Amino acid sequence: MKADVVPVQVMGISPIDTQGVAVLIGNDEKVFVITVDTYVGRAIAMSLQGRRNERPLTHELIGLVFTAFSISIDHMVINDLRSNTYFARLILKAENEVHKKFVEIDARPSDCLAVTLQAKRPIFVSREVWDEVEDATEILEKLKQSPDAEEAEAPDDPLFGDDEDDDQDHKDDQDK
């Protein structure tokens, strides 16, 4: 990997309000926060714990489609930060008996994180973004010391809901 990217991982995840989740990304040097909606936050939390729904959610479905067409995720890069909005690239590899092809797709970092974690592939941040982001290591340390630290990361936390309840909620929504 080129020197213009920094390897990182998801260091923690915590609800911040009823509509958002803080995903703490970094390494031993620095941590920064990306805010995502609760739906993607739930997908990220489930990927971190290696859990799947009985029926595939959108990010799981994408992974199944990739597999069906012999496409794999090579890695992702959070490559830009403009007006407090992060941008990312998902690097896919398609390989068969005829060719090997890499494709970069522009996508929201939250979606990239969900599918990349699910596939257990590397996460990188461009050096430019890394140098620009504010260090949030202190937030991570507070999160680790919080009595709710384990609960905040668990997919069955009230923020994330119970898989069965989610299925029922979707059925109820369809009935309305």
Chimera marker file (.cmm) of the C-alpha trace (Angstrom):
<marker_set name="trace">
<marker id="1" x="0.000" y="0.000" z="0.000" r="1" g="1" b="0" radius="0.5"/>
<marker id="2" x="1.262" y="3.451" z="-0.817" r="1" g="1" b="0" radius="0.5"/>
<marker id="3" x="2.612" y="5.773" z="1.870" r="1" g="1" b="0" radius="0.5"/>
<marker id="4" x="-0.161" y="8.268" z="1.142" r="1" g="1" b="0" radius="0.5"/>
<marker id="5" x="-2.675" y="6.252" z="3.198" r="1" g="1" b="0" radius="0.5"/>
<marker id="6" x="-2.839" y="5.315" z="6.869" r="1" g="1" b="0" radius="0.5"/>
<marker id="7" x="-4.164" y="1.917" z="8.025" r="1" g="1" b="0" radius="0.5"/>
<marker id="8" x="-6.979" y="2.269" z="10.561" r="1" g="1" b="0" radius="0.5"/>
<marker id="9" x="-9.720" y="0.248" z="12.179" r="1" g="1" b="0" radius="0.5"/>
<marker id="10" x="-13.010" y="0.867" z="13.933" r="1" g="1" b="0" radius="0.5"/>
<marker id="11" x="-11.978" y="1.478" z="17.541" r="1" g="1" b="0" radius="0.5"/>
<marker id="12" x="-15.458" y="1.951" z="18.977" r="1" g="1" b="0" radius="0.5"/>
<marker id="13" x="-19.063" y="2.789" z="18.293" r="1" g="1" b="0" radius="0.5"/>
<marker id="14" x="-21.533" y="4.664" z="20.466" r="1" g="1" b="0" radius="0.5"/>
<marker id="15" x="-25.003" y="6.173" z="20.116" r="1" g="1" b="0" radius="0.5"/>
<marker id="16" x="-24.986" y="9.973" z="20.167" r="1" g="1" b="0" radius="0.5"/>
<marker id="17" x="-28.699" y="10.685" z="19.861" r="1" g="1" b="0" radius="0.5"/>
<marker id="18" x="-31.845" y="9.015" z="18.541" r="1" g="1" b="0" radius="0.5"/>
<marker id="19" x="-30.757" y="9.441" z="14.924" r="1" g="1" b="0" radius="0.5"/>
<marker id="20" x="-26.997" y="9.037" z="15.019" r="1" g="1" b="0" radius="0.5"/>
<marker id="21" x="-24.097" y="6.857" z="15.985" r="1" g="1" b="0" radius="0.5"/>
<marker id="22" x="-20.479" y="7.894" z="16.497" r="1" g="1" b="0" radius="0.5"/>
<marker id="23" x="-18.016" y="5.542" z="14.829" r="1" g="1" b="0" radius="0.5"/>
<marker id="24" x="-14.504" y="6.042" z="16.199" r="1" g="1" b="0" radius="0.5"/>
<marker id="25" x="-11.876" y="5.222" z="13.579" r="1" g="1" b="0" radius="0.5"/>
<marker id="26" x="-8.140" y="5.229" z="14.059" r="1" g="1" b="0" radius="0.5"/>
<marker id="27" x="-5.042" y="3.458" z="15.289" r="1" g="1" b="0" radius="0.5"/>
<marker id="28" x="-2.539" y="3.792" z="18.165" r="1" g="1" b="0" radius="0.5"/>
<marker id="29" x="-1.555" y="7.257" z="16.923" r="1" g="1" b="0" radius="0.5"/>
<marker id="30" x="-4.917" y="8.980" z="16.569" r="1" g="1" b="0" radius="0.5"/>
<marker id="31" x="-8.700" y="8.454" z="16.535" r="1" g="1" b="0" radius="0.5"/>
<marker id="32" x="-11.390" y="10.462" z="14.739" r="1" g="1" b="0" radius="0.5"/>
<marker id="33" x="-15.173" y="10.336" z="14.658" r="1" g="1" b="0" radius="0.5"/>
<marker id="34" x="-17.559" y="9.774" z="11.764" r="1" g="1" b="0" radius="0.5"/>
<marker id="35" x="-21.251" y="10.206" z="12.527" r="1" g="1" b="0" radius="0.5"/>
<marker id="36" x="-23.605" y="7.759" z="10.816" r="1" g="1" b="0" radius="0.5"/>
<marker id="37" x="-27.343" y="7.110" z="10.942" r="1" g="1" b="0" radius="0.5"/>
<marker id="38" x="-28.599" y="4.431" z="13.328" r="1" g="1" b="0" radius="0.5"/>
<marker id="39" x="-29.416" y="1.941" z="10.547" r="1" g="1" b="0" radius="0.5"/>
<marker id="40" x="-25.842" y="1.933" z="9.229" r="1" g="1" b="0" radius="0.5"/>
<marker id="41" x="-24.526" y="2.105" z="12.802" r="1" g="1" b="0" radius="0.5"/>
<marker id="42" x="-26.393" y="-1.113" z="13.523" r="1" g="1" b="0" radius="0.5"/>
<marker id="43" x="-24.913" y="-2.749" z="10.393" r="1" g="1" b="0" radius="0.5"/>
<marker id="44" x="-21.411" y="-1.667" z="11.447" r="1" g="1" b="0" radius="0.5"/>
<marker id="45" x="-21.917" y="-2.955" z="15.006" r="1" g="1" b="0" radius="0.5"/>
<marker id="46" x="-23.201" y="-6.291" z="13.723" r="1" g="1" b="0" radius="0.5"/>
<marker id="47" x="-20.240" y="-6.599" z="11.328" r="1" g="1" b="0" radius="0.5"/>
<marker id="48" x="-17.811" y="-5.887" z="14.176" r="1" g="1" b="0" radius="0.5"/>
<marker id="49" x="-19.349" y="-8.699" z="16.180" r="1" g="1" b="0" radius="0.5"/>
<marker id="50" x="-19.581" y="-11.084" z="13.227" r="1" g="1" b="0" radius="0.5"/>
<marker id="51" x="-23.365" y="-11.259" z="13.514" r="1" g="1" b="0" radius="0.5"/>
<marker id="52" x="-25.897" y="-11.415" z="10.716" r="1" g="1" b="0" radius="0.5"/>
<marker id="53" x="-29.642" y="-11.116" z="10.564" r="1" g="1" b="0" radius="0.5"/>
<marker id="54" x="-31.782" y="-14.096" z="9.752" r="1" g="1" b="0" radius="0.5"/>
<marker id="55" x="-32.773" y="-12.221" z="6.578" r="1" g="1" b="0" radius="0.5"/>
<marker id="56" x="-30.051" y="-10.106" z="4.914" r="1" g="1" b="0" radius="0.5"/>
<marker id="57" x="-30.068" y="-6.383" z="5.481" r="1" g="1" b="0" radius="0.5"/>
<marker id="58" x="-28.977" y="-4.084" z="2.654" r="1" g="1" b="0" radius="0.5"/>
<marker id="59" x="-25.249" y="-4.243" z="3.425" r="1" g="1" b="0" radius="0.5"/>
<marker id="60" x="-25.380" y="-8.020" z="3.774" r="1" g="1" b="0" radius="0.5"/>
<marker id="61" x="-27.295" y="-8.234" z="0.498" r="1" g="1" b="0" radius="0.5"/>
<marker id="62" x="-24.585" y="-6.218" z="-1.253" r="1" g="1" b="0" radius="0.5"/>
<marker id="63" x="-21.993" y="-8.688" z="0.042" r="1" g="1" b="0" radius="0.5"/>
<marker id="64" x="-24.062" y="-11.616" z="-1.241" r="1" g="1" b="0" radius="0.5"/>
<marker id="65" x="-24.370" y="-9.991" z="-4.680" r="1" g="1" b="0" radius="0.5"/>
<marker id="66" x="-20.610" y="-9.386" z="-4.783" r="1" g="1" b="0" radius="0.5"/>
<marker id="67" x="-19.984" y="-13.041" z="-3.951" r="1" g="1" b="0" radius="0.5"/>
<marker id="68" x="-22.471" y="-14.253" z="-6.572" r="1" g="1" b="0" radius="0.5"/>
<marker id="69" x="-20.607" y="-12.312" z="-9.270" r="1" g="1" b="0" radius="0.5"/>
<marker id="70" x="-17.084" y="-13.193" z="-8.042" r="1" g="1" b="0" radius="0.5"/>
<marker id="71" x="-16.438" y="-9.660" z="-6.819" r="1" g="1" b="0" radius="0.5"/>
<marker id="72" x="-14.490" y="-9.097" z="-3.645" r="1" g="1" b="0" radius="0.5"/>
<marker id="73" x="-13.757" y="-6.015" z="-1.611" r="1" g="1" b="0" radius="0.5"/>
<marker id="74" x="-10.045" y="-5.285" z="-1.728" r="1" g="1" b="0" radius="0.5"/>
<marker id="75" x="-10.118" y="-2.361" z="0.711" r="1" g="1" b="0" radius="0.5"/>
<marker id="76" x="-11.694" y="1.021" z="1.386" r="1" g="1" b="0" radius="0.5"/>
<marker id="77" x="-10.181" y="4.485" z="1.701" r="1" g="1" b="0" radius="0.5"/>
<marker id="78" x="-11.672" y="7.514" z="3.418" r="1" g="1" b="0" radius="0.5"/>
<marker id="79" x="-10.187" y="9.888" z="0.890" r="1" g="1" b="0" radius="0.5"/>
<marker id="80" x="-11.625" y="13.353" z="1.397" r="1" g="1" b="0" radius="0.5"/>
<marker id="81" x="-13.140" y="15.714" z="3.959" r="1" g="1" b="0" radius="0.5"/>
<marker id="82" x="-15.083" y="18.730" z="2.717" r="1" g="1" b="0" radius="0.5"/>
<marker id="83" x="-17.405" y="20.942" z="4.774" r="1" g="1" b="0" radius="0.5"/>
<marker id="84" x="-17.408" y="18.403" z="7.632" r="1" g="1" b="0" radius="0.5"/>
<marker id="85" x="-18.459" y="15.628" z="5.243" r="1" g="1" b="0" radius="0.5"/>
<marker id="86" x="-16.278" y="12.579" z="4.682" r="1" g="1" b="0" radius="0.5"/>
<marker id="87" x="-15.957" y="10.865" z="1.313" r="1" g="1" b="0" radius="0.5"/>
<marker id="88" x="-14.731" y="7.357" z="0.605" r="1" g="1" b="0" radius="0.5"/>
<marker id="89" x="-13.797" y="4.943" z="-2.145" r="1" g="1" b="0" radius="0.5"/>
<marker id="90" x="-14.603" y="1.251" z="-2.119" r="1" g="1" b="0" radius="0.5"/>
<marker id="91" x="-12.009" y="-0.713" z="-4.089" r="1" g="1" b="0" radius="0.5"/>
<marker id="92" x="-13.466" y="-3.867" z="-5.607" r="1" g="1" b="0" radius="0.5"/>
<marker id="93" x="-11.689" y="-6.715" z="-7.342" r="1" g="1" b="0" radius="0.5"/>
<marker id="94" x="-13.386" y="-8.824" z="-10.009" r="1" g="1" b="0" radius="0.5"/>
<marker id="95" x="-11.440" y="-11.853" z="-11.066" r="1" g="1" b="0" radius="0.5"/>
<marker id="96" x="-12.291" y="-14.765" z="-13.309" r="1" g="1" b="0" radius="0.5"/>
<marker id="97" x="-10.546" y="-17.043" z="-15.797" r="1" g="1" b="0" radius="0.5"/>
<marker id="98" x="-10.441" y="-14.226" z="-18.393" r="1" g="1" b="0" radius="0.5"/>
<marker id="99" x="-9.388" y="-11.138" z="-16.455" r="1" g="1" b="0" radius="0.5"/>
<marker id="100" x="-8.585" y="-9.449" z="-13.168" r="1" g="1" b="0" radius="0.5"/>
<marker id="101" x="-10.010" y="-5.975" z="-12.743" r="1" g="1" b="0" radius="0.5"/>
<marker id="102" x="-9.990" y="-3.393" z="-9.943" r="1" g="1" b="0" radius="0.5"/>
<marker id="103" x="-12.797" y="-0.862" z="-9.746" r="1" g="1" b="0" radius="0.5"/>
<marker id="104" x="-13.080" y="2.154" z="-7.430" r="1" g="1" b="0" radius="0.5"/>
<marker id="105" x="-16.554" y="3.230" z="-6.406" r="1" g="1" b="0" radius="0.5"/>
<marker id="106" x="-17.391" y="6.519" z="-4.707" r="1" g="1" b="0" radius="0.5"/>
<marker id="107" x="-19.604" y="5.851" z="-1.684" r="1" g="1" b="0" radius="0.5"/>
<marker id="108" x="-20.493" y="7.125" z="1.758" r="1" g="1" b="0" radius="0.5"/>
<marker id="109" x="-17.846" y="6.128" z="4.301" r="1" g="1" b="0" radius="0.5"/>
<marker id="110" x="-20.558" y="4.608" z="6.493" r="1" g="1" b="0" radius="0.5"/>
<marker id="111" x="-21.669" y="2.225" z="3.744" r="1" g="1" b="0" radius="0.5"/>
<marker id="112" x="-18.054" y="1.427" z="2.869" r="1" g="1" b="0" radius="0.5"/>
<marker id="113" x="-17.349" y="0.654" z="6.521" r="1" g="1" b="0" radius="0.5"/>
<marker id="114" x="-20.352" y="-1.667" z="6.814" r="1" g="1" b="0" radius="0.5"/>
<marker id="115" x="-19.485" y="-3.782" z="3.764" r="1" g="1" b="0" radius="0.5"/>
<marker id="116" x="-15.704" y="-3.661" z="4.337" r="1" g="1" b="0" radius="0.5"/>
<marker id="117" x="-16.045" y="-4.811" z="7.952" r="1" g="1" b="0" radius="0.5"/>
<marker id="118" x="-18.455" y="-7.524" z="6.876" r="1" g="1" b="0" radius="0.5"/>
<marker id="119" x="-15.852" y="-8.770" z="4.383" r="1" g="1" b="0" radius="0.5"/>
<marker id="120" x="-13.056" y="-8.401" z="6.980" r="1" g="1" b="0" radius="0.5"/>
<marker id="121" x="-10.977" y="-6.251" z="4.611" r="1" g="1" b="0" radius="0.5"/>
<marker id="122" x="-8.574" y="-3.373" z="5.367" r="1" g="1" b="0" radius="0.5"/>
<marker id="123" x="-9.622" y="0.206" z="6.019" r="1" g="1" b="0" radius="0.5"/>
<marker id="124" x="-7.398" y="3.157" z="5.143" r="1" g="1" b="0" radius="0.5"/>
<marker id="125" x="-7.544" y="6.947" z="5.441" r="1" g="1" b="0" radius="0.5"/>
<marker id="126" x="-5.711" y="9.224" z="3.040" r="1" g="1" b="0" radius="0.5"/>
<marker id="127" x="-2.752" y="10.971" z="4.632" r="1" g="1" b="0" radius="0.5"/>
<marker id="128" x="-4.341" y="14.332" z="3.784" r="1" g="1" b="0" radius="0.5"/>
<marker id="129" x="-7.562" y="13.505" z="5.679" r="1" g="1" b="0" radius="0.5"/>
<marker id="130" x="-5.585" y="11.904" z="8.519" r="1" g="1" b="0" radius="0.5"/>
<marker id="131" x="-3.538" y="15.060" z="8.986" r="1" g="1" b="0" radius="0.5"/>
<marker id="132" x="-6.666" y="17.247" z="8.877" r="1" g="1" b="0" radius="0.5"/>
<marker id="133" x="-8.937" y="15.414" z="11.342" r="1" g="1" b="0" radius="0.5"/>
<marker id="134" x="-9.041" y="16.353" z="14.989" r="1" g="1" b="0" radius="0.5"/>
<marker id="135" x="-7.740" y="13.701" z="17.389" r="1" g="1" b="0" radius="0.5"/>
<marker id="136" x="-10.632" y="12.211" z="19.379" r="1" g="1" b="0" radius="0.5"/>
<marker id="137" x="-8.611" y="9.705" z="21.422" r="1" g="1" b="0" radius="0.5"/>
<marker id="138" x="-9.947" y="11.324" z="24.584" r="1" g="1" b="0" radius="0.5"/>
<marker id="139" x="-13.523" y="10.501" z="23.510" r="1" g="1" b="0" radius="0.5"/>
<marker id="140" x="-12.533" y="6.864" z="22.926" r="1" g="1" b="0" radius="0.5"/>
<marker id="141" x="-10.907" y="6.658" z="26.369" r="1" g="1" b="0" radius="0.5"/>
<marker id="142" x="-14.045" y="8.083" z="28.021" r="1" g="1" b="0" radius="0.5"/>
<marker id="143" x="-16.168" y="5.596" z="26.087" r="1" g="1" b="0" radius="0.5"/>
<marker id="144" x="-13.980" y="2.702" z="27.272" r="1" g="1" b="0" radius="0.5"/>
<marker id="145" x="-14.263" y="3.866" z="30.899" r="1" g="1" b="0" radius="0.5"/>
<marker id="146" x="-18.033" y="4.339" z="30.733" r="1" g="1" b="0" radius="0.5"/>
<marker id="147" x="-20.112" y="1.755" z="32.634" r="1" g="1" b="0" radius="0.5"/>
<marker id="148" x="-22.214" y="1.419" z="29.460" r="1" g="1" b="0" radius="0.5"/>
<marker id="149" x="-19.175" y="0.805" z="27.212" r="1" g="1" b="0" radius="0.5"/>
<marker id="150" x="-19.989" y="-2.828" z="26.453" r="1" g="1" b="0" radius="0.5"/>
<marker id="151" x="-23.678" y="-2.105" z="25.957" r="1" g="1" b="0" radius="0.5"/>
<marker id="152" x="-22.991" y="0.764" z="23.556" r="1" g="1" b="0" radius="0.5"/>
<marker id="153" x="-21.218" y="-1.581" z="21.155" r="1" g="1" b="0" radius="0.5"/>
<marker id="154" x="-23.678" y="-4.470" z="21.335" r="1" g="1" b="0" radius="0.5"/>
<marker id="155" x="-26.077" y="-4.911" z="18.430" r="1" g="1" b="0" radius="0.5"/>
<marker id="156" x="-28.831" y="-5.862" z="20.850" r="1" g="1" b="0" radius="0.5"/>
<marker id="157" x="-28.537" y="-2.500" z="22.608" r="1" g="1" b="0" radius="0.5"/>
<marker id="158" x="-31.878" y="-0.610" z="22.580" r="1" g="1" b="0" radius="0.5"/>
<marker id="159" x="-30.366" y="1.771" z="20.015" r="1" g="1" b="0" radius="0.5"/>
<marker id="160" x="-29.950" y="-1.083" z="17.608" r="1" g="1" b="0" radius="0.5"/>
<marker id="161" x="-33.048" y="-3.050" z="18.546" r="1" g="1" b="0" radius="0.5"/>
<marker id="162" x="-33.660" y="-6.765" z="18.540" r="1" g="1" b="0" radius="0.5"/>
<marker id="163" x="-33.517" y="-8.575" z="15.194" r="1" g="1" b="0" radius="0.5"/>
<marker id="164" x="-36.958" y="-10.071" z="15.726" r="1" g="1" b="0" radius="0.5"/>
<marker id="165" x="-38.417" y="-6.708" z="16.734" r="1" g="1" b="0" radius="0.5"/>
<marker id="166" x="-36.974" y="-5.106" z="13.587" r="1" g="1" b="0" radius="0.5"/>
<marker id="167" x="-38.642" y="-7.736" z="11.412" r="1" g="1" b="0" radius="0.5"/>
<marker id="168" x="-41.918" y="-7.107" z="13.227" r="1" g="1" b="0" radius="0.5"/>
<marker id="169" x="-41.536" y="-3.319" z="12.882" r="1" g="1" b="0" radius="0.5"/>
<marker id="170" x="-41.126" y="-3.708" z="9.109" r="1" g="1" b="0" radius="0.5"/>
<marker id="171" x="-44.206" y="-5.941" z="8.968" r="1" g="1" b="0" radius="0.5"/>
<marker id="172" x="-46.155" y="-3.382" z="11.018" r="1" g="1" b="0" radius="0.5"/>
<marker id="173" x="-45.025" y="-0.569" z="8.690" r="1" g="1" b="0" radius="0.5"/>
<marker id="174" x="-46.280" y="-2.531" z="5.708" r="1" g="1" b="0" radius="0.5"/>
<marker id="175" x="-49.673" y="-2.938" z="7.326" r="1" g="1" b="0" radius="0.5"/>
<marker id="176" x="-50.156" y="0.814" z="7.808" r="1" g="1" b="0" radius="0.5"/>
<link id1="1" id2="2" r="1" g="1" b="0" radius="0.2"/>
<link id1="2" id2="3" r="1" g="1" b="0" radius="0.2"/>
<link id1="3" id2="4" r="1" g="1" b="0" radius="0.2"/>
<link id1="4" id2="5" r="1" g="1" b="0" radius="0.2"/>
<link id1="5" id2="6" r="1" g="1" b="0" radius="0.2"/>
<link id1="6" id2="7" r="1" g="1" b="0" radius="0.2"/>
<link id1="7" id2="8" r="1" g="1" b="0" radius="0.2"/>
<link id1="8" id2="9" r="1" g="1" b="0" radius="0.2"/>
<link id1="9" id2="10" r="1" g="1" b="0" radius="0.2"/>
<link id1="10" id2="11" r="1" g="1" b="0" radius="0.2"/>
<link id1="11" id2="12" r="1" g="1" b="0" radius="0.2"/>
<link id1="12" id2="13" r="1" g="1" b="0" radius="0.2"/>
<link id1="13" id2="14" r="1" g="1" b="0" radius="0.2"/>
<link id1="14" id2="15" r="1" g="1" b="0" radius="0.2"/>
<link id1="15" id2="16" r="1" g="1" b="0" radius="0.2"/>
<link id1="16" id2="17" r="1" g="1" b="0" radius="0.2"/>
<link id1="17" id2="18" r="1" g="1" b="0" radius="0.2"/>
<link id1="18" id2="19" r="1" g="1" b="0" radius="0.2"/>
<link id1="19" id2="20" r="1" g="1" b="0" radius="0.2"/>
<link id1="20" id2="21" r="1" g="1" b="0" radius="0.2"/>
<link id1="21" id2="22" r="1" g="1" b="0" radius="0.2"/>
<link id1="22" id2="23" r="1" g="1" b="0" radius="0.2"/>
<link id1="23" id2="24" r="1" g="1" b="0" radius="0.2"/>
<link id1="24" id2="25" r="1" g="1" b="0" radius="0.2"/>
<link id1="25" id2="26" r="1" g="1" b="0" radius="0.2"/>
<link id1="26" id2="27" r="1" g="1" b="0" radius="0.2"/>
<link id1="27" id2="28" r="1" g="1" b="0" radius="0.2"/>
<link id1="28" id2="29" r="1" g="1" b="0" radius="0.2"/>
<link id1="29" id2="30" r="1" g="1" b="0" radius="0.2"/>
<link id1="30" id2="31" r="1" g="1" b="0" radius="0.2"/>
<link id1="31" id2="32" r="1" g="1" b="0" radius="0.2"/>
<link id1="32" id2="33" r="1" g="1" b="0" radius="0.2"/>
<link id1="33" id2="34" r="1" g="1" b="0" radius="0.2"/>
<link id1="34" id2="35" r="1" g="1" b="0" radius="0.2"/>
<link id1="35" id2="36" r="1" g="1" b="0" radius="0.2"/>
<link id1="36" id2="37" r="1" g="1" b="0" radius="0.2"/>
<link id1="37" id2="38" r="1" g="1" b="0" radius="0.2"/>
<link id1="38" id2="39" r="1" g="1" b="0" radius="0.2"/>
<link id1="39" id2="40" r="1" g="1" b="0" radius="0.2"/>
<link id1="40" id2="41" r="1" g="1" b="0" radius="0.2"/>
<link id1="41" id2="42" r="1" g="1" b="0" radius="0.2"/>
<link id1="42" id2="43" r="1" g="1" b="0" radius="0.2"/>
<link id1="43" id2="44" r="1" g="1" b="0" radius="0.2"/>
<link id1="44" id2="45" r="1" g="1" b="0" radius="0.2"/>
<link id1="45" id2="46" r="1" g="1" b="0" radius="0.2"/>
<link id1="46" id2="47" r="1" g="1" b="0" radius="0.2"/>
<link id1="47" id2="48" r="1" g="1" b="0" radius="0.2"/>
<link id1="48" id2="49" r="1" g="1" b="0" radius="0.2"/>
<link id1="49" id2="50" r="1" g="1" b="0" radius="0.2"/>
<link id1="50" id2="51" r="1" g="1" b="0" radius="0.2"/>
<link id1="51" id2="52" r="1" g="1" b="0" radius="0.2"/>
<link id1="52" id2="53" r="1" g="1" b="0" radius="0.2"/>
<link id1="53" id2="54" r="1" g="1" b="0" radius="0.2"/>
<link id1="54" id2="55" r="1" g="1" b="0" radius="0.2"/>
<link id1="55" id2="56" r="1" g="1" b="0" radius="0.2"/>
<link id1="56" id2="57" r="1" g="1" b="0" radius="0.2"/>
<link id1="57" id2="58" r="1" g="1" b="0" radius="0.2"/>
<link id1="58" id2="59" r="1" g="1" b="0" radius="0.2"/>
<link id1="59" id2="60" r="1" g="1" b="0" radius="0.2"/>
<link id1="60" id2="61" r="1" g="1" b="0" radius="0.2"/>
<link id1="61" id2="62" r="1" g="1" b="0" radius="0.2"/>
<link id1="62" id2="63" r="1" g="1" b="0" radius="0.2"/>
<link id1="63" id2="64" r="1" g="1" b="0" radius="0.2"/>
<link id1="64" id2="65" r="1" g="1" b="0" radius="0.2"/>
<link id1="65" id2="66" r="1" g="1" b="0" radius="0.2"/>
<link id1="66" id2="67" r="1" g="1" b="0" radius="0.2"/>
<link id1="67" id2="68" r="1" g="1" b="0" radius="0.2"/>
<link id1="68" id2="69" r="1" g="1" b="0" radius="0.2"/>
<link id1="69" id2="70" r="1" g="1" b="0" radius="0.2"/>
<link id1="70" id2="71" r="1" g="1" b="0" radius="0.2"/>
<link id1="71" id2="72" r="1" g="1" b="0" radius="0.2"/>
<link id1="72" id2="73" r="1" g="1" b="0" radius="0.2"/>
<link id1="73" id2="74" r="1" g="1" b="0" radius="0.2"/>
<link id1="74" id2="75" r="1" g="1" b="0" radius="0.2"/>
<link id1="75" id2="76" r="1" g="1" b="0" radius="0.2"/>
<link id1="76" id2="77" r="1" g="1" b="0" radius="0.2"/>
<link id1="77" id2="78" r="1" g="1" b="0" radius="0.2"/>
<link id1="78" id2="79" r="1" g="1" b="0" radius="0.2"/>
<link id1="79" id2="80" r="1" g="1" b="0" radius="0.2"/>
<link id1="80" id2="81" r="1" g="1" b="0" radius="0.2"/>
<link id1="81" id2="82" r="1" g="1" b="0" radius="0.2"/>
<link id1="82" id2="83" r="1" g="1" b="0" radius="0.2"/>
<link id1="83" id2="84" r="1" g="1" b="0" radius="0.2"/>
<link id1="84" id2="85" r="1" g="1" b="0" radius="0.2"/>
<link id1="85" id2="86" r="1" g="1" b="0" radius="0.2"/>
<link id1="86" id2="87" r="1" g="1" b="0" radius="0.2"/>
<link id1="87" id2="88" r="1" g="1" b="0" radius="0.2"/>
<link id1="88" id2="89" r="1" g="1" b="0" radius="0.2"/>
<link id1="89" id2="90" r="1" g="1" b="0" radius="0.2"/>
<link id1="90" id2="91" r="1" g="1" b="0" radius="0.2"/>
<link id1="91" id2="92" r="1" g="1" b="0" radius="0.2"/>
<link id1="92" id2="93" r="1" g="1" b="0" radius="0.2"/>
<link id1="93" id2="94" r="1" g="1" b="0" radius="0.2"/>
<link id1="94" id2="95" r="1" g="1" b="0" radius="0.2"/>
<link id1="95" id2="96" r="1" g="1" b="0" radius="0.2"/>
<link id1="96" id2="97" r="1" g="1" b="0" radius="0.2"/>
<link id1="97" id2="98" r="1" g="1" b="0" radius="0.2"/>
<link id1="98" id2="99" r="1" g="1" b="0" radius="0.2"/>
<link id1="99" id2="100" r="1" g="1" b="0" radius="0.2"/>
<link id1="100" id2="101" r="1" g="1" b="0" radius="0.2"/>
<link id1="101" id2="102" r="1" g="1" b="0" radius="0.2"/>
<link id1="102" id2="103" r="1" g="1" b="0" radius="0.2"/>
<link id1="103" id2="104" r="1" g="1" b="0" radius="0.2"/>
<link id1="104" id2="105" r="1" g="1" b="0" radius="0.2"/>
<link id1="105" id2="106" r="1" g="1" b="0" radius="0.2"/>
<link id1="106" id2="107" r="1" g="1" b="0" radius="0.2"/>
<link id1="107" id2="108" r="1" g="1" b="0" radius="0.2"/>
<link id1="108" id2="109" r="1" g="1" b="0" radius="0.2"/>
<link id1="109" id2="110" r="1" g="1" b="0" radius="0.2"/>
<link id1="110" id2="111" r="1" g="1" b="0" radius="0.2"/>
<link id1="111" id2="112" r="1" g="1" b="0" radius="0.2"/>
<link id1="112" id2="113" r="1" g="1" b="0" radius="0.2"/>
<link id1="113" id2="114" r="1" g="1" b="0" radius="0.2"/>
<link id1="114" id2="115" r="1" g="1" b="0" radius="0.2"/>
<link id1="115" id2="116" r="1" g="1" b="0" radius="0.2"/>
<link id1="116" id2="117" r="1" g="1" b="0" radius="0.2"/>
<link id1="117" id2="118" r="1" g="1" b="0" radius="0.2"/>
<link id1="118" id2="119" r="1" g="1" b="0" radius="0.2"/>
<link id1="119" id2="120" r="1" g="1" b="0" radius="0.2"/>
<link id1="120" id2="121" r="1" g="1" b="0" radius="0.2"/>
<link id1="121" id2="122" r="1" g="1" b="0" radius="0.2"/>
<link id1="122" id2="123" r="1" g="1" b="0" radius="0.2"/>
<link id1="123" id2="124" r="1" g="1" b="0" radius="0.2"/>
<link id1="124" id2="125" r="1" g="1" b="0" radius="0.2"/>
<link id1="125" id2="126" r="1" g="1" b="0" radius="0.2"/>
<link id1="126" id2="127" r="1" g="1" b="0" radius="0.2"/>
<link id1="127" id2="128" r="1" g="1" b="0" radius="0.2"/>
<link id1="128" id2="129" r="1" g="1" b="0" radius="0.2"/>
<link id1="129" id2="130" r="1" g="1" b="0" radius="0.2"/>
<link id1="130" id2="131" r="1" g="1" b="0" radius="0.2"/>
<link id1="131" id2="132" r="1" g="1" b="0" radius="0.2"/>
<link id1="132" id2="133" r="1" g="1" b="0" radius="0.2"/>
<link id1="133" id2="134" r="1" g="1" b="0" radius="0.2"/>
<link id1="134" id2="135" r="1" g="1" b="0" radius="0.2"/>
<link id1="135" id2="136" r="1" g="1" b="0" radius="0.2"/>
<link id1="136" id2="137" r="1" g="1" b="0" radius="0.2"/>
<link id1="137" id2="138" r="1" g="1" b="0" radius="0.2"/>
<link id1="138" id2="139" r="1" g="1" b="0" radius="0.2"/>
<link id1="139" id2="140" r="1" g="1" b="0" radius="0.2"/>
<link id1="140" id2="141" r="1" g="1" b="0" radius="0.2"/>
<link id1="141" id2="142" r="1" g="1" b="0" radius="0.2"/>
<link id1="142" id2="143" r="1" g="1" b="0" radius="0.2"/>
<link id1="143" id2="144" r="1" g="1" b="0" radius="0.2"/>
<link id1="144" id2="145" r="1" g="1" b="0" radius="0.2"/>
<link id1="145" id2="146" r="1" g="1" b="0" radius="0.2"/>
<link id1="146" id2="147" r="1" g="1" b="0" radius="0.2"/>
<link id1="147" id2="148" r="1" g="1" b="0" radius="0.2"/>
<link id1="148" id2="149" r="1" g="1" b="0" radius="0.2"/>
<link id1="149" id2="150" r="1" g="1" b="0" radius="0.2"/>
<link id1="150" id2="151" r="1" g="1" b="0" radius="0.2"/>
<link id1="151" id2="152" r="1" g="1" b="0" radius="0.2"/>
<link id1="152" id2="153" r="1" g="1" b="0" radius="0.2"/>
<link id1="153" id2="154" r="1" g="1" b="0" radius="0.2"/>
<link id1="154" id2="155" r="1" g="1" b="0" radius="0.2"/>
<link id1="155" id2="156" r="1" g="1" b="0" radius="0.2"/>
<link id1="156" id2="157" r="1" g="1" b="0" radius="0.2"/>
<link id1="157" id2="158" r="1" g="1" b="0" radius="0.2"/>
<link id1="158" id2="159" r="1" g="1" b="0" radius="0.2"/>
<link id1="159" id2="160" r="1" g="1" b="0" radius="0.2"/>
<link id1="160" id2="161" r="1" g="1" b="0" radius="0.2"/>
<link id1="161" id2="162" r="1" g="1" b="0" radius="0.2"/>
<link id1="162" id2="163" r="1" g="1" b="0" radius="0.2"/>
<link id1="163" id2="164" r="1" g="1" b="0" radius="0.2"/>
<link id1="164" id2="165" r="1" g="1" b="0" radius="0.2"/>
<link id1="165" id2="166" r="1" g="1" b="0" radius="0.2"/>
<link id1="166" id2="167" r="1" g="1" b="0" radius="0.2"/>
<link id1="167" id2="168" r="1" g="1" b="0" radius="0.2"/>
<link id1="168" id2="169" r="1" g="1" b="0" radius="0.2"/>
<link id1="169" id2="170" r="1" g="1" b="0" radius="0.2"/>
<link id1="170" id2="171" r="1" g="1" b="0" radius="0.2"/>
<link id1="171" id2="172" r="1" g="1" b="0" radius="0.2"/>
<link id1="172" id2="173" r="1" g="1" b="0" radius="0.2"/>
<link id1="173" id2="174" r="1" g="1" b="0" radius="0.2"/>
<link id1="174" id2="175" r="1" g="1" b="0" radius="0.2"/>
<link id1="175" id2="176" r="1" g="1" b="0" radius="0.2"/>
</marker_set>
